[in-house]
Amino acid sequence: MIAQQIVNGLMLGGVYVMIAVAFTLAIGVLNFLNFSIPGIFMIAGMVSWAALKSGQHWLLAFGLALVASAIIGLSVYLLTYRPSSDSDPEVPLVSSLGFLVLLENLVVLWLGSDQQSFPALIADFNFRAGSIIVGGAQALSLALSLAFVIALSISLHVTNLGRQVRAIAESRRTALVLGVNVGSVVPRVFVLGAVFTGIGGILFAISYLQVSSTMGESIGFKGISAMIIGGMGNIWGAVAGGLLIGLVEILSTQFLGADFVNISVYGLLLALLIARPEGLFGSAAVREKL
């Protein structure tokens, strides 16, 4: 039984991984906690559902969802971060929170506030290993999440854009001196983080077959927790944090009851902040950067 719940926790953690990595990009590169990310997560799921409901092919539906995510990510940059990038960090943070509220209310006006059933796009099949059963959709979601993170990590180290992103993460002033076009790179980081978030929203919908206007809220908070647990600015720390939170959530549901899920997750976060404030994979002396 415990082995089965561990597998279920890892499957759930795959969803948290995507949103935790998106938060890590924002914090690691921009030193900006982008509260619009849960809204983008929700938009991707809802746009996918609306497109599929109207009879569109799933490729077009997911493409529209990712385009919408990218546009919102760029809008957050243009309307919240760029105008206030020289202000106190709290200013763009509060502005991005306003974006989250705006997105949720627009979706309520457009599609309603009820939870919607997402169509099953993957045949209902399971993998079996002895007594352990792994849902096909959840396994695919986790595999794709890890594949996208690996691709991102490689890109940050081998592509010209990736090297510029890492240079800005280390020191924006030094990056400017070295000739990095910060004004061009930063909006791309917003778009990249938004697309990553959108993929997470789509994978959640495929795996759990439900979407709603508030689907991003609890997952967003747990994504932030995963980022902090893993170590601020550390992509693979965000992955570990996401998987760990998924495990804690499922195990606490099984052995303590559903009422104790949030107590367990945020209790773990609090305990870790007390014992190791820099996170599992962070450095006490220097914050890890991507």
C-alpha positions as CSV (number, residue, x, y, z in Angstrom):
1,M,0.0,0.0,0.0
2,I,2.8,2.5,0.9
3,A,4.5,1.8,-2.4
4,Q,1.3,2.5,-4.3
5,Q,0.9,5.8,-2.5
6,I,4.5,6.8,-3.2
7,V,3.9,6.2,-6.9
8,N,0.7,8.3,-6.7
9,G,2.6,11.1,-4.9
10,L,5.2,11.2,-7.6
11,M,2.5,11.4,-10.3
12,L,0.9,14.4,-8.5
13,G,4.3,15.9,-7.9
14,G,4.9,16.1,-11.7
15,V,2.2,18.8,-11.9
16,Y,3.8,20.8,-9.1
17,V,7.2,20.5,-10.9
18,M,6.1,22.6,-13.9
19,I,4.7,25.5,-11.9
20,A,7.7,25.4,-9.4
21,V,10.1,25.6,-12.3
22,A,8.2,28.6,-13.7
23,F,8.4,30.4,-10.3
24,T,12.1,29.5,-10.2
25,L,12.8,31.2,-13.5
26,A,11.1,34.3,-12.3
27,I,12.9,34.3,-8.9
28,G,16.3,33.1,-10.3
29,V,16.5,35.5,-13.2
30,L,14.3,38.5,-12.2
31,N,14.2,38.3,-8.4
32,F,10.5,38.6,-8.9
33,L,7.7,36.5,-7.4
34,N,5.3,36.4,-10.3
35,F,1.8,35.8,-8.8
36,S,0.2,35.7,-12.2
37,I,1.6,32.2,-12.7
38,P,-1.4,30.3,-11.1
39,G,-3.7,32.4,-13.3
40,I,-1.8,31.3,-16.4
41,F,-1.9,27.7,-15.2
42,M,-5.7,28.0,-15.0
43,I,-6.0,29.8,-18.4
44,A,-4.2,27.0,-20.2
45,G,-6.5,24.4,-18.8
46,M,-9.7,26.4,-19.4
47,V,-8.7,27.5,-23.0
48,S,-7.9,23.8,-23.8
49,W,-11.2,22.7,-22.4
50,A,-13.2,25.4,-24.3
51,A,-11.4,24.6,-27.6
52,L,-12.0,20.9,-27.2
53,K,-15.7,21.5,-26.3
54,S,-16.1,23.5,-29.5
55,G,-14.9,20.6,-31.5
56,Q,-11.3,21.6,-32.2
57,H,-8.5,19.0,-32.6
58,W,-6.5,18.5,-29.5
59,L,-3.3,19.8,-31.1
60,L,-5.1,23.1,-32.0
61,A,-6.6,23.3,-28.5
62,F,-3.3,22.9,-26.8
63,G,-1.6,25.3,-29.2
64,L,-4.2,27.9,-28.5
65,A,-3.7,27.4,-24.8
66,L,0.1,27.9,-25.0
67,V,-0.3,30.9,-27.3
68,A,-2.7,32.4,-24.7
69,S,-0.2,31.6,-21.9
70,A,2.6,33.3,-23.8
71,I,0.5,36.4,-24.6
72,I,-0.4,36.7,-20.9
73,G,3.2,36.2,-19.8
74,L,4.3,39.0,-22.2
75,S,1.5,41.2,-21.0
76,V,2.5,40.7,-17.3
77,Y,6.0,41.9,-18.3
78,L,4.8,44.9,-20.3
79,L,2.1,46.0,-17.7
80,T,3.6,45.1,-14.4
81,Y,7.3,44.3,-14.4
82,R,8.8,46.8,-17.0
83,P,7.0,49.9,-15.7
84,S,8.1,49.2,-12.1
85,S,11.3,47.3,-12.5
86,D,13.2,50.2,-10.8
87,S,10.7,50.4,-8.0
88,D,10.6,48.4,-4.8
89,P,10.1,44.7,-5.4
90,E,6.7,44.8,-3.8
91,V,5.3,47.0,-6.6
92,P,5.4,44.4,-9.5
93,L,4.6,41.6,-7.1
94,V,1.3,43.3,-6.1
95,S,0.6,44.1,-9.8
96,S,1.1,40.5,-10.8
97,L,-1.3,39.5,-8.0
98,G,-3.9,41.9,-9.6
99,F,-3.3,40.0,-12.9
100,L,-4.2,36.7,-11.1
101,V,-7.5,38.2,-9.8
102,L,-8.3,39.7,-13.2
103,L,-7.7,36.4,-15.0
104,E,-9.9,34.4,-12.6
105,N,-12.8,36.9,-12.9
106,L,-12.6,37.1,-16.7
107,V,-12.8,33.3,-16.9
108,V,-15.8,33.3,-14.5
109,L,-17.5,35.8,-16.8
110,W,-16.6,33.8,-19.9
111,L,-17.0,30.2,-18.9
112,G,-18.6,30.3,-15.5
113,S,-17.3,29.3,-12.0
114,D,-18.3,25.6,-12.1
115,Q,-15.8,22.9,-12.2
116,Q,-15.8,21.3,-15.7
117,S,-15.0,17.8,-16.8
118,F,-12.1,17.6,-19.2
119,P,-12.4,15.0,-22.0
120,A,-10.3,11.9,-21.7
121,L,-7.8,12.2,-24.6
122,I,-5.7,9.2,-23.5
123,A,-7.1,5.7,-23.5
124,D,-7.9,4.5,-20.0
125,F,-5.0,2.1,-19.4
126,N,-2.7,1.3,-16.5
127,F,0.8,0.0,-16.0
128,R,1.2,-2.8,-13.5
129,A,4.2,-3.9,-11.5
130,G,3.1,-6.5,-9.0
131,S,0.6,-4.8,-6.8
132,I,1.5,-1.3,-8.0
133,I,-0.7,0.4,-10.5
134,V,0.3,3.5,-12.4
135,G,-2.3,5.4,-14.4
136,G,-1.2,5.9,-18.0
137,A,-2.2,9.6,-18.2
138,Q,-0.4,10.4,-14.9
139,A,2.7,8.5,-16.0
140,L,2.8,10.4,-19.3
141,S,2.3,13.7,-17.4
142,L,5.3,13.0,-15.1
143,A,7.5,11.9,-18.0
144,L,6.7,14.9,-20.1
145,S,7.3,17.2,-17.1
146,L,10.7,15.8,-16.5
147,A,11.5,15.8,-20.2
148,F,10.6,19.5,-20.5
149,V,12.7,20.4,-17.4
150,I,15.7,18.4,-18.8
151,A,15.3,20.3,-22.2
152,L,15.2,23.6,-20.3
153,S,18.2,22.8,-18.2
154,I,20.2,21.8,-21.3
155,S,19.1,24.9,-23.2
156,L,20.2,27.2,-20.3
157,H,23.7,25.8,-20.6
158,V,24.2,25.3,-24.4
159,T,22.2,28.0,-26.2
160,N,23.2,31.6,-26.6
161,L,19.9,32.7,-25.0
162,G,20.4,30.3,-22.1
163,R,23.9,31.7,-21.4
164,Q,22.5,35.2,-21.4
165,V,19.7,34.2,-19.0
166,R,22.2,32.7,-16.7
167,A,24.4,35.8,-16.9
168,I,21.5,38.0,-15.9
169,A,20.7,35.6,-13.1
170,E,24.2,35.9,-11.7
171,S,24.4,39.7,-12.0
172,R,22.4,42.0,-14.2
173,R,24.9,44.7,-13.9
174,T,27.8,42.5,-15.0
175,A,25.6,41.1,-17.9
176,L,25.0,44.6,-19.1
177,V,28.8,45.4,-19.0
178,L,29.4,42.2,-21.0
179,G,26.9,43.3,-23.7
180,V,23.9,41.2,-22.9
181,N,20.7,42.8,-24.2
182,V,18.8,42.6,-21.0
183,G,15.8,44.4,-22.4
184,S,15.4,41.7,-25.0
185,V,16.1,38.7,-22.8
186,V,13.9,39.5,-19.8
187,P,10.6,39.4,-21.8
188,R,11.6,36.1,-23.3
189,V,12.0,34.8,-19.7
190,F,8.5,35.9,-19.0
191,V,7.2,34.1,-22.1
192,L,9.2,31.0,-21.3
193,G,7.9,30.8,-17.8
194,A,4.3,31.3,-19.0
195,V,4.6,28.6,-21.6
196,F,6.1,26.2,-18.9
197,T,3.1,27.1,-16.7
198,G,0.7,26.6,-19.5
199,I,2.1,23.1,-20.2
200,G,1.6,22.3,-16.5
201,G,-2.0,23.4,-16.7
202,I,-2.6,21.2,-19.8
203,L,-0.9,18.2,-18.2
204,F,-3.0,18.7,-15.0
205,A,-6.2,18.7,-17.1
206,I,-5.2,15.6,-19.0
207,S,-4.2,13.7,-15.9
208,Y,-7.1,14.6,-13.6
209,L,-9.8,15.4,-16.1
210,Q,-11.1,18.5,-14.5
211,V,-10.6,22.3,-14.8
212,S,-12.1,25.3,-13.1
213,S,-11.5,29.1,-12.7
214,T,-9.8,28.5,-9.3
215,M,-7.7,25.4,-10.3
216,G,-4.4,27.4,-10.1
217,E,-4.7,28.8,-6.6
218,S,-3.8,25.8,-4.4
219,I,-1.4,24.5,-7.0
220,G,0.2,27.9,-7.2
221,F,0.9,28.1,-3.5
222,K,2.3,24.5,-3.5
223,G,4.5,25.5,-6.5
224,I,5.9,28.3,-4.5
225,S,6.4,26.0,-1.5
226,A,8.2,23.5,-3.8
227,M,10.5,26.2,-5.1
228,I,11.4,27.3,-1.5
229,I,11.9,23.7,-0.3
230,G,14.2,22.8,-3.2
231,G,16.2,26.0,-3.0
232,M,15.5,29.4,-4.5
233,G,16.7,29.7,-8.1
234,N,17.6,26.1,-8.4
235,I,15.7,24.3,-11.2
236,W,16.5,20.8,-10.0
237,G,15.7,21.8,-6.5
238,A,12.3,22.9,-7.7
239,V,11.8,19.5,-9.3
240,A,12.8,17.7,-6.0
241,G,10.5,20.1,-4.1
242,G,7.5,19.4,-6.4
243,L,7.9,15.7,-6.1
244,L,8.4,15.9,-2.4
245,I,5.2,17.9,-1.9
246,G,3.3,15.5,-4.1
247,L,4.5,12.6,-1.9
248,V,3.6,14.4,1.4
249,E,0.2,15.3,0.1
250,I,-0.8,11.8,-1.0
251,L,0.8,10.1,2.1
252,S,-0.9,12.5,4.5
253,T,-4.2,11.9,2.7
254,Q,-3.8,8.2,3.1
255,F,-2.6,8.0,6.7
256,L,-4.0,11.2,8.3
257,G,-7.0,12.2,6.2
258,A,-7.7,14.8,3.7
259,D,-8.2,17.5,6.4
260,F,-4.5,17.2,7.2
261,V,-3.1,17.7,3.7
262,N,-2.4,21.4,3.9
263,I,-1.2,21.1,7.5
264,S,1.3,18.5,6.4
265,V,2.5,20.4,3.3
266,Y,2.9,23.8,4.9
267,G,4.2,22.2,8.1
268,L,7.0,20.6,6.1
269,L,7.7,24.0,4.6
270,L,7.9,25.7,8.0
271,A,10.1,23.0,9.5
272,L,12.5,23.2,6.6
273,L,12.7,27.0,6.7
274,I,13.6,26.7,10.4
275,A,16.1,23.9,9.9
276,R,17.6,24.8,6.5
277,P,16.4,28.3,5.3
278,E,18.3,28.0,2.0
279,G,16.3,24.9,1.0
280,L,17.4,21.3,0.3
281,F,19.7,22.2,-2.6
282,G,20.4,25.9,-1.9
283,S,23.7,27.3,-0.6
284,A,23.9,29.1,2.7
285,A,26.6,31.4,1.3
286,V,25.4,32.0,-2.2
287,R,22.0,31.4,-3.7
288,E,22.1,28.8,-6.5
289,K,21.3,30.4,-9.9
290,L,19.6,28.0,-12.3
